[in-house]
């Protein structure tokens, strides 16, 4: 696979309309454009139960990835785990892979820029991780997500020092989601 296997020309070069963010880009690729969810396969029940509230990458990511804070650490920001799951900042009913923005409250203070609206958005955004595999630790058992320790999920310890108040909205509470239960 190459980039152009999924990303087509118009999506890469735009269609002349201003997109407010990557979320607003029309015609973005999706795993399900090529990989249809086979509901008759052994994994079919799990896919049916999770497809509407979990990104494909949440389970099928092959390894940790480099995120902004892995390299760009500003004053007040600290490096964090590069693979972290939590609620989608744009859709709190979905679990996605998150990427932390390395911006802290005082990142631009030396330039006289006060970030009065800092607490309006979380320090994390959804990250469409590209290196995926069919079988991963998360696809083998339900435990990593559906146990008390919730391996790899965002926690208050993941938040940057003095981070946005909106970060709390990304915490995963398994009781608020329909969970897979073995029959």
N, C-alpha and C positions, 0 to 999 in steps of 0.2 A: 504494500500500500504506500502511496505517496500522498502528500497534502491534497493534490487535485483529485484523488480518488473519492473524496467526500466534499471538498470545498470547490465549488464551481466558479467560473469567471465573474458573473454579475455579483455574487455574494462577496467576492474578494475586492472588486473594484467599485462596488456601489451602483445604485440605480438612479442617483441624482437626488434622492431624498435624504434629508438629514436625520440620522438615527440618534436618539438621545443616549443610547447605550447599546452594548452588545445584545441585550435582551430584545431590543426593538428591531434588530436586523431581520429583514424578511428573507425567507428562503434558506435559513441556516440548515446545515445538515443535521440529521438525527440518526441515531443508531438504527431505529426502526424503519428508516428509508430502505435499508438493505436487509436487515435482520428482522424478520417477522417473528413475533412471539408465538412459538409453537405450543399451544395449550394442551396438546395431546402428549407431549414429551413428559418425562418424569418431573422436570422443572416447571412444567406448565402451570400447576397450581400456585406455585410461588410467584411466578411471573404475573399471573392474573391478579394476585392479591397485592403485589407491590408496584406494578407498572404505573398506576395513577399517582402514587405518592412517594416514589423513590426514583432517582435518576439511575440510569444504567451504570454509570461510573461508580456509584456508591458501593456496588457489589463487585463489579468487574474490573476495577483498577488493578493493574499488575504490581505496582510498587509506589513508593513515595515519589513525589515530584518536586522540582524546584519551584518555590513560590517567591513572590516579591521579597518578603522578609528574610528569605534564605540568603540573599545577597545584599539588599539595600536596608541597612539598619540605621535609622536616624536617631536623633536624640529622643529618648523616652520610649523607643521601640525595642523590642527584644525578639530574637529569632524564636520560631515556634515549630511544632511538628508540621511537616510539609504535607501530610495526608490527614485531613480532619473532616469529619462529617457533622452536619447539623442542618437546621431548618434553612430552607432557601429564603434569603432576604426578600425576594420578590413574591414568594408564595409560601407562607409559613406552614402549609399543609403538605409540603414536599421535603424529603431528605435529599441533600446534594453534597458533593464534595465542595469544601469551602477553601478560599484563598484569602489570606490576611493582607490587607493593604498596610504598608509600613508608615502610615501617616499618624502622627501623634498630635495631641492638642496644640503643642508648641512648635510643630515642624516649620512653620513659616513666620514665627514670631520675630526672628532676626530681620525679616524683611518688612516688619510692621503690619503683617496680615494676621488679624485675629479671626479665628474660625468660630464665629458666633453660633453657627448651625452644626457644630461638630457632633452633637448628640442626636441629630435628626436621622442619620444613617449609621448602620453597623460598620465596624472596621473590617468586615469580611464580605466577600461576594462569592457567587457560585463560580466554580472553576470547571470548565469542560475538559477534564483530564483526558489525554489522548492515548496513553499507553495502556490498553486494556487487554484482558484475556478472558477466555470462556470460563476457566476454572481458577478460582483464587481462594484464599482462606475464608473469605466471606461467603463464597458460594457453596462451601462444603457443609457448613452447619449454620443454624440460626443463632447460635450463641453469641457471636461478636456483637450483634445488635439487640438481641432479645434476652439479655441477662442484665443483672444489676450494674455490672461494671461498664457496659456499653463501650467496648474497645474502640479507640480511634475517634470517638465523638467529642465535639467541642465541650469544654467545661470552663468554669470561671478561671481556672488556672491557665487556660489557653488565651485569655484576654490580654491585650497589651496593657501595660501599666497606665492607669487613668484613662482607659479606653472609653469609647462611646457607650452611652446608656442603652443603646439599641442592641448591643451584643447579647444581652440577656434573652432577647426574643428569639435567638437562634439556638438556644439550648433545647436538646431533644428530650422529651418526656414520653416514654413509650406508652404511657397510659392514655395519651391523647391521640394515638394512632391505632388503627386496626392492625393487630399483630397476627402473624402466622402461628397457629397452634396445631400441633400434631394431633391427628384423630386417634 
